[in-house]
Every structure is written in C-alpha cells, then in structure tokens.
Amino acid sequence: MVNMMKMMKQAAEMQKNIQKIQADLAERTVEFSSGGGMVTAEARGDLTISRITIDPKVVDPADVEMLEDLVLAAVDGALKSARDMVAEEMSKVTGGLGLPGGGLPF
C-alpha cells in the first residue's frame, strides 16, 4: 500500500512537471527555412505556426507552385523541429517510461 501511495505521488508530480513544461514550450519557438532562406516558418512548442516570412523575390505569379512548395517545406520543417524540441524536453520528465507520444496529449 505504501508503494502505491508513493507511485501516485510521483505520478501527480510528473503530471505537474509536464504541465509546466507544456506551458513553457508554448512560448518557445523554432524556425525552419527553405529555398535558401527565401521562406521561413516559425513554430511554437505547442505545434502551432506563429509566423511565415516570404522574401518578395520568390513571389512569381507565373510560378505559384514553387512558392507553395517552399512554404510547405518550411512549415513541415518548423513543425518537425518543434516536435523534436517537445520530445527532448518531455523525455527529461518522463525518463525511460516509454509513454506513447512522449507523454504528450497532442
């Protein structure tokens, strides 16, 4: 019974730490550029895109498809970087518990 109470206390503390890290990560950002820096996407640790910057030189009405590809690559890269950042931070709390999705609710 004592072990069960200890485990419940540890789980509650871990949940508290996870919530604190999630709040911190929602404020942190990562960037990813495509096209040699012509398009840059910024993502937050809550896996939302916070900004996209497009160099006017890459805007060509005759080649919209290229711009779409560059935006997609920048967004995909930024989200991957954000997921990696989240996984790294969460692994510090969850350790080797092997929680699915790194213990993330999203």
Contacts in CASP RR format, 6 or more apart in sequence:
PFRMAT RR
TARGET T0000
AUTHOR 0000-0000-0000
METHOD contacts of the structure
MODEL  1
MVNMMKMMKQAAEMQKNIQKIQADLAERTVEFSSGGGMVTAEARGDLTIS
RITIDPKVVDPADVEMLEDLVLAAVDGALKSARDMVAEEMSKVTGGLGLP
GGGLPF
14 93 0 8 1.000
14 94 0 8 1.000
17 93 0 8 1.000
18 90 0 8 1.000
18 93 0 8 1.000
18 94 0 8 1.000
18 103 0 8 1.000
21 89 0 8 1.000
21 90 0 8 1.000
21 92 0 8 1.000
21 93 0 8 1.000
22 46 0 8 1.000
24 89 0 8 1.000
25 44 0 8 1.000
25 45 0 8 1.000
25 46 0 8 1.000
25 85 0 8 1.000
25 86 0 8 1.000
25 89 0 8 1.000
26 44 0 8 1.000
26 45 0 8 1.000
26 46 0 8 1.000
27 44 0 8 1.000
28 44 0 8 1.000
28 45 0 8 1.000
28 85 0 8 1.000
29 42 0 8 1.000
29 43 0 8 1.000
29 44 0 8 1.000
29 45 0 8 1.000
29 50 0 8 1.000
30 42 0 8 1.000
30 43 0 8 1.000
30 45 0 8 1.000
30 78 0 8 1.000
30 81 0 8 1.000
30 82 0 8 1.000
30 85 0 8 1.000
31 40 0 8 1.000
31 41 0 8 1.000
31 42 0 8 1.000
31 43 0 8 1.000
31 78 0 8 1.000
31 81 0 8 1.000
32 40 0 8 1.000
32 41 0 8 1.000
32 43 0 8 1.000
32 74 0 8 1.000
32 75 0 8 1.000
32 76 0 8 1.000
32 77 0 8 1.000
32 78 0 8 1.000
32 80 0 8 1.000
32 81 0 8 1.000
33 39 0 8 1.000
33 40 0 8 1.000
33 41 0 8 1.000
33 74 0 8 1.000
34 40 0 8 1.000
34 70 0 8 1.000
34 71 0 8 1.000
34 73 0 8 1.000
34 74 0 8 1.000
34 77 0 8 1.000
35 58 0 8 1.000
35 70 0 8 1.000
35 73 0 8 1.000
37 55 0 8 1.000
38 54 0 8 1.000
38 55 0 8 1.000
38 57 0 8 1.000
38 58 0 8 1.000
38 70 0 8 1.000
39 52 0 8 1.000
39 53 0 8 1.000
39 54 0 8 1.000
39 55 0 8 1.000
39 58 0 8 1.000
39 67 0 8 1.000
39 70 0 8 1.000
39 71 0 8 1.000
39 73 0 8 1.000
39 74 0 8 1.000
40 51 0 8 1.000
40 52 0 8 1.000
40 53 0 8 1.000
40 74 0 8 1.000
41 49 0 8 1.000
41 51 0 8 1.000
41 52 0 8 1.000
41 53 0 8 1.000
41 71 0 8 1.000
41 74 0 8 1.000
41 75 0 8 1.000
41 77 0 8 1.000
41 78 0 8 1.000
42 49 0 8 1.000
42 50 0 8 1.000
42 51 0 8 1.000
42 52 0 8 1.000
42 53 0 8 1.000
42 78 0 8 1.000
43 49 0 8 1.000
43 50 0 8 1.000
43 75 0 8 1.000
43 78 0 8 1.000
43 79 0 8 1.000
43 81 0 8 1.000
43 82 0 8 1.000
44 50 0 8 1.000
44 82 0 8 1.000
45 82 0 8 1.000
45 85 0 8 1.000
45 86 0 8 1.000
46 106 0 8 1.000
47 79 0 8 1.000
47 82 0 8 1.000
47 83 0 8 1.000
47 86 0 8 1.000
47 106 0 8 1.000
49 75 0 8 1.000
49 78 0 8 1.000
49 79 0 8 1.000
52 71 0 8 1.000
52 74 0 8 1.000
52 75 0 8 1.000
54 67 0 8 1.000
54 70 0 8 1.000
54 71 0 8 1.000
58 66 0 8 1.000
58 67 0 8 1.000
58 70 0 8 1.000
59 67 0 8 1.000
60 66 0 8 1.000
60 67 0 8 1.000
86 104 0 8 1.000
87 102 0 8 1.000
90 102 0 8 1.000
90 103 0 8 1.000
90 104 0 8 1.000
91 102 0 8 1.000
94 102 0 8 1.000
94 103 0 8 1.000
END
